[in-house]
Each structure stands twice: as C-alpha cells, then as structure tokens.
C-alpha cells in the first residue's frame, strides 16, 4: 500500500524490507506520517511493527526501501546525531542509573540536547512532581514509566516515538498521559506509537495502520479503519415481557446472554421501527444499544488471517 505523501511529511516509509536470515520480518511496508499528527502502528507480536519502529529510530538498518524522518535517513551514520537531537524515544525498557534521583536522571539527559525543555517543567508534565529527590530504584512501575516518558520529552523533540507508552499506568495516569500527548500534538509534535490497547489507539490516534505478517493490511482513521463507518450495525436489547421474536417488526436473532440482535445496514430505519413498535405497545426495550464493529473487532478481523512466521529479532543495540 503506497503512502499518501504530502510535502513536508515528518516520516516517510516506502517499500521497506528487513530480513533476519531466512525470515522477512518486514515486507514492503509503506506509510507516511504528517507533521503534528498522532499515528499508531498496530499489530500482533511478531508482525513486524517493532522492527519497523527500530528502523525509523535508527537502531536497525534495512535491506530495501526508503525511510525519511524529518528529512534525514535514520540509517545514515553521518546524520545520526542530528536526527537523535530532534527525536524522542519512549521504549518498553530504558536502562537508567538506579541510584540517581528523578531530577538528576532527567537533568542528565537534558544535557544531551541543544535546546532541552526545563527539567522542572518536564517533571510536572509527566506527573512526577514531589518525587524529584526519589532515587529511581525506589520508584513504582508506573512511576518508572512516567520517568521513561519524561526522558522522551526532555529534548523537546519534533518527532516522539512511543512503544506501549502507558504500560503500567493506572486509569487516571493513563488518561493524563493521553491528554499530554494530545497537547503535544496540538503544539506541533509528531507522535508515532505502538500499542496493544485498542482504547488507547481509539482515544489518541489521528490515523492508524495495521501490520500483519510484515505488511500493512489496513490504514485509516480509527473511525473508518476496515470500513467501520459503513459496516452493518448491531441493535441489541431484551425482549419486553410477554413478547416473542415473532412479535417484533424486524428480523432478530436470540443470543445466549438473553439479548436479541438485529443486524442492519440501515440502523436508523430499523431503530425507528423498533422504537415506534415499543411506544405503540407502551413498553420499553431493556438494555437497548446500537453498535458498529469496534476498533478491536476490526483489528482482530484484519490480523486473524495473518498468523505468519515468528519474527526473529535480535537484541536492540544503540547505533
């Protein structure tokens, strides 16, 4: 699937291939990410998303294809430092000195960038205020993940790469992180993330791409991916007391959970007929819901037929 390119895109990937021995981990991946956009790459473990992200970040080389991040080739050693100064990384595991404090850790990393954010500002942004003097080794899992996010933000990156960014967060912290990432997007930062949380992709991403067996199999907004916006809708409810399926004005099927389902390509019309029928009988339709396939439904459908061979990925190494 060729990317829809526009001038000045922050990230461009065209025909990307990467092989480990006899295994093609990535096979012809193409997409583009606009500046000031949140883009989510979704896929099963072993689908090729980690390899794709590592190539974009400059951690791995590629065998074929074109990759451009902020006008630079992440595989080019001569411009590696220039690229690292303009991107931020939040990996699943970041090695930090356990005996440094939160403030010392962030301040140390700030020194690697030409124009970093203020350390106190970053501490407040990620919700670590009050923990500045705590040593890293005594932080909880969620607090360490906030520190990871702080280290990704301290350089004030133009592009921020996130790998499962809210793993270990409680619900309040997760929603706080989402607000922060949306604010960064609105201020012009480009965000590229991987996540296994369909709720996170739904809440955050402007566009998503699904990768399976090393290939992009679908791309679009969370609302339209895989035809979500035009798929048949499911109207579900419990039968009112004293009624049967034969009494309903539309065709319905019973479910094991006690609800009946009306499957319709025209949910507005079907719902009007049902509610009109219920009102004329002076009754209600208990548990009434109207749903199109969720993002998770579409994701499972898109990836269910692409099991593929396991992706053989060696250990990540710093370029």
Secondary structure in CASP SS format (residue, H / E / C, confidence):
PFRMAT SS
TARGET T0000
AUTHOR 0000-0000-0000
METHOD secondary structure of the structure
MODEL  1
X C 1.00
X C 1.00
X C 1.00
X C 1.00
X C 1.00
X C 1.00
X C 1.00
X C 1.00
X C 1.00
X C 1.00
X E 1.00
X E 1.00
X E 1.00
X E 1.00
X E 1.00
X E 1.00
X E 1.00
X E 1.00
X E 1.00
X E 1.00
X C 1.00
X C 1.00
X E 1.00
X E 1.00
X E 1.00
X E 1.00
X E 1.00
X E 1.00
X E 1.00
X E 1.00
X E 1.00
X E 1.00
X E 1.00
X C 1.00
X C 1.00
X C 1.00
X C 1.00
X E 1.00
X E 1.00
X E 1.00
X E 1.00
X E 1.00
X C 1.00
X C 1.00
X C 1.00
X C 1.00
X C 1.00
X C 1.00
X H 1.00
X H 1.00
X H 1.00
X H 1.00
X H 1.00
X H 1.00
X H 1.00
X H 1.00
X H 1.00
X C 1.00
X C 1.00
X C 1.00
X C 1.00
X C 1.00
X C 1.00
X E 1.00
X E 1.00
X E 1.00
X E 1.00
X E 1.00
X E 1.00
X C 1.00
X C 1.00
X E 1.00
X C 1.00
X C 1.00
X C 1.00
X C 1.00
X H 1.00
X H 1.00
X H 1.00
X H 1.00
X H 1.00
X H 1.00
X H 1.00
X H 1.00
X C 1.00
X C 1.00
X E 1.00
X E 1.00
X E 1.00
X E 1.00
X C 1.00
X C 1.00
X C 1.00
X C 1.00
X C 1.00
X C 1.00
X C 1.00
X C 1.00
X C 1.00
X C 1.00
X E 1.00
X H 1.00
X H 1.00
X H 1.00
X H 1.00
X H 1.00
X H 1.00
X H 1.00
X H 1.00
X H 1.00
X C 1.00
X C 1.00
X C 1.00
X C 1.00
X C 1.00
X C 1.00
X C 1.00
X C 1.00
X H 1.00
X H 1.00
X H 1.00
X H 1.00
X H 1.00
X H 1.00
X H 1.00
X C 1.00
X C 1.00
X C 1.00
X C 1.00
X C 1.00
X C 1.00
X C 1.00
X C 1.00
X C 1.00
X E 1.00
X H 1.00
X H 1.00
X H 1.00
X C 1.00
X C 1.00
X H 1.00
X H 1.00
X H 1.00
X H 1.00
X H 1.00
X H 1.00
X H 1.00
X H 1.00
X H 1.00
X H 1.00
X H 1.00
X H 1.00
X H 1.00
X C 1.00
X C 1.00
X C 1.00
X C 1.00
X C 1.00
X E 1.00
X E 1.00
X E 1.00
X E 1.00
X E 1.00
X C 1.00
X C 1.00
X C 1.00
X C 1.00
X C 1.00
X C 1.00
X C 1.00
X H 1.00
X H 1.00
X H 1.00
X H 1.00
X H 1.00
X H 1.00
X H 1.00
X H 1.00
X H 1.00
X H 1.00
X H 1.00
X H 1.00
X H 1.00
X H 1.00
X H 1.00
X H 1.00
X C 1.00
X C 1.00
X C 1.00
X E 1.00
X E 1.00
X E 1.00
X E 1.00
X E 1.00
X C 1.00
X C 1.00
X C 1.00
X H 1.00
X H 1.00
X H 1.00
X H 1.00
X H 1.00
X H 1.00
X H 1.00
X C 1.00
X C 1.00
X E 1.00
X E 1.00
X E 1.00
X E 1.00
X E 1.00
X E 1.00
X C 1.00
X C 1.00
X E 1.00
X E 1.00
X E 1.00
X E 1.00
X E 1.00
X E 1.00
X C 1.00
X C 1.00
X C 1.00
X C 1.00
X H 1.00
X H 1.00
X H 1.00
X H 1.00
X H 1.00
X H 1.00
X C 1.00
X C 1.00
X E 1.00
X E 1.00
X E 1.00
X E 1.00
X E 1.00
X C 1.00
X C 1.00
X C 1.00
X C 1.00
X C 1.00
X C 1.00
X C 1.00
X H 1.00
X H 1.00
X H 1.00
X C 1.00
X C 1.00
X C 1.00
X C 1.00
X C 1.00
X E 1.00
X E 1.00
X C 1.00
X C 1.00
X C 1.00
X C 1.00
X C 1.00
X E 1.00
X E 1.00
X E 1.00
X E 1.00
X E 1.00
X C 1.00
X C 1.00
X H 1.00
X H 1.00
X H 1.00
X H 1.00
X H 1.00
X H 1.00
X H 1.00
X H 1.00
X H 1.00
X H 1.00
X H 1.00
X H 1.00
X H 1.00
X H 1.00
X C 1.00
X C 1.00
X C 1.00
X C 1.00
X C 1.00
X C 1.00
X C 1.00
X C 1.00
X E 1.00
X E 1.00
X E 1.00
X C 1.00
X C 1.00
X C 1.00
X H 1.00
X H 1.00
X H 1.00
X H 1.00
X H 1.00
X H 1.00
X H 1.00
X H 1.00
X H 1.00
X H 1.00
X C 1.00
X C 1.00
X C 1.00
X C 1.00
X C 1.00
X C 1.00
X C 1.00
X C 1.00
X C 1.00
X C 1.00
X C 1.00
X C 1.00
X C 1.00
X C 1.00
X C 1.00
END
